[in-house]
Amino acid sequence: MAAPPHPARPLLFLAYDGTLAPIVADPEAARPHPGVPALLGRLARRHPLWVVTGRDLAALARLLPVEVDAVGLHGAEEGRLGGATTRPALERYAGVLSALKATVPRLPGVHVEEKGGAFAVHYRQAGDEPAARRALERWAAAAPEALEPIWGKKVVELRVRGLSKGTAVARLAAAHPDRTPVYLGDDVTDEDAFRALHAAHPDAVTVKVGAGETAARYRLPDVAAAVAYLEEFMAE
């Protein structure tokens, strides 16, 4: 793949884990790349920018103390880091999610990450990852039809069907028709956003950070390369 270009008028969508911060075993210890907090502040003063994440925004704000717009919980939450947020679709299923959380398989190395009513189940530290995955697949299959399992890098969570990072960024991009969407992401859940932006914007710059199959048009090898790419927007 060729190096990603730098549109003159970008609309920036940036994933967090694996893009602005290295992947680590403990999600609560996923600190951003050292240059990221100051860089995001500078970029957001020049261009419209959203951090797009599967995390809940209150938790992300503790790791990334920068006041920028953000989409959380894979499209189910929107607001501002360190400020007000809304999650109306998710709140309708609060009771169902709470009941499902109580039935997560209790296996060594499998742990639940709380997300303010929502939750994710990580199995990165499981002694037998294939067995943990099979158990979680059975658990997820029992969820109501209104919820769908989304699988990331050794993690699964349940989201409201019909909501995704893709639906969120497509709507935000439609509100900025004079801007070229630029999306950087590393995870399976970012593929929804890549495809949604391709469908709506023929010139969208979609960038896969790291290895693996992808629908993105461009690739950067790691977090450091993603930060270097973003720095170049400030040099123009």
C-alpha angles and dihedrals in degrees: 000000000000122000112274116259127234110236114213092234107032130182102208124214113177129184116215115212110060092007109053095012131033118254110256134180093247111053091202089062096053099123118182124255106277094250096048106084095054092039094054091051091052094045093049091054090056105034138020106266137181130184106219115201147155089228123094109258097237090058093045091051089061090058097036110036097189123119102232134132115270146181115215140185093032093298099323095101131047134178141084130312107254091011143070122323137183131210108168098156093051094047090062089065099041094115094047092049092049091053092048092049089059090059099051108131110262102224130152110272094013113115138172121236111208116225104182097278095341122072144191128216116220124197100172091114097045114127091222106033097180091053091047091050092051092050091050092048089056090048094049092048089063093060119112118268091251089067125060129196117240118197122209133165100326092325136098133193138168121245133182107270112253095029121100143140084267096058091046098051094042090057093046092047091051088059090057104048093159092060132079112231115236115188125184118187141144108195138082089252091060090063089075089059094047092053094043092052092047090054094051103031121038091194097048114137107223117182128192111208110211134357131321140075115307146170090222119116095221139031138210120191102228149341094285091055091048091053091047090051091051092048089061090066087066093053094062 
